[in-house]
Amino acid sequence: MFKPLDIARFALGSVAKAAAKVPVVESRFAISDRLNGPWPEGPFLWLHGASLGECRMLLNLARFLQEDVENCPKILITTQKTEVLKFLKEAGEGISACIAPADAPSTMRSFISKVKPVGLILGENEFWPGYLSSMRRFSKRPSVAVVSGRYRRSFPGVDFSCVGFASMQTGGDLSRFLNVASRANIDQMMIGGDWKILPWVRSGKSVSAPENPSVDTVFVSMHMAEWASLCRMVVSSIKRQESVVLIPRRLNEVNAFRNALSEQELTVVEWPLVQKGAVSIVNRFGLTKDVFAVSRTAIVGGSFCRGLGVHDFWEPLQMGVATCVGPFAAGQKEAVASLVNAGVIAQLQSTAGYAKRNLPDPRIVSTFLANERTKVSDSYEHLVKFIENLVEQRQ
């Protein structure tokens, strides 16, 4: 007898097949590839994330696992975003990447048969029912790990019995996940922090502000939907003859931002050119570290419009850049509240306070991150042992 969840997954496959016949939809979302591949020949250790932030974290994780796991299998990273797939293929030397398979029964059977996953590592909150049920059928023991986990809710009826390891970002995430996955008897569950800082954790570096920064403020991962707030803040900076850098969240919105800035009669230049009283636009993925390395302060996008999700505030923090978010923190409310209360990041309740915003004390930021380093390092070591056990059992 089919369960409601199975019926929904069959329906998803049918809808996807119909959508693939619409050229504009197929071009943007690569529906045919999601349904039919091509997928590489396994066996692989399969890592999956949704968008750029999660996949960058997984790409770093993949490189570290290759160093630390004895006889580490080939690694495949899948993503839900076509634009992120291009980034992974360019940046992931020695690591395979493809678009994520559609969570439809026939697709998952074909995908698992070809990829032959030794294990699956899910980034943050990608609890696709078919991914979990497929791994349960394919593996004799729990072979799914959740890293940097966030949990609010999932599809009703999801079976978590294939999960053997879960490192959640906060105590709230862990508690909520325990409530829904308690019957699964997951062997290892812990509070492991946000793994976006894993490269910094591994580097052993302390937090130090950039020397002689040439950028006064970088607006990072901004959406066009946030334009009204962004415009007020940028104009305020330019009136004070500050140097500003804008990193759009989506590359297809670069021209829209450029035109909107020009309509405000603001001087617009292209990164890496930076000048006082001008806005420098970044038009490629993967350059945030370069920008933060020369920045004094950062304003994180996704937080100035209700309905969006706040983006990665850990990257500027670990590079010593004074970090600020807007009034909304969808997806990271607990983490943001904790950081604001600890004085690690600043939060604007409106753009009226932008010019006079308080900058966090670097000593407080350094102490807080030292504690986070311990959580992430410990949970990573547990993951390595989990993966090593999976590899040993497949040999």
Secondary structure, DSSP 4 states (H G I P E B T S, - for coil): ---HHHHHHHHHHHHHHHHTTSHHHHHHH-HHHHHH-----S-EEEEEESSHHHHHHHHHHHHHHHHHSTTPPEEEEEES-HHHHHHHHHH-TT-EEEEPPPS-HHHHHHHHHHH-EEEEEEETT---HHHHHHHHHH-SS--EEEEEE--S---TT---TTEEEEEESSHHHHHHHHHHHGGG--SEEEE---GGGHHHHHHTPPP-PPSS-SEEEEEEEE-GGGHHHHHHHHHHHHHTT--EEEEESSGGGHHHHHHHHHHTT-EEEETT---TTEEEEP-STT-HHHHHTTEEEEEESSSSSTTS-----HHHHHTT-EEEE-S--TT-HHHHHHHHHTTSSEE-SSGGGSTTPPPPPHHHHHHHHHHHHHHHHHHHHHHHHHHHHHHHHH-
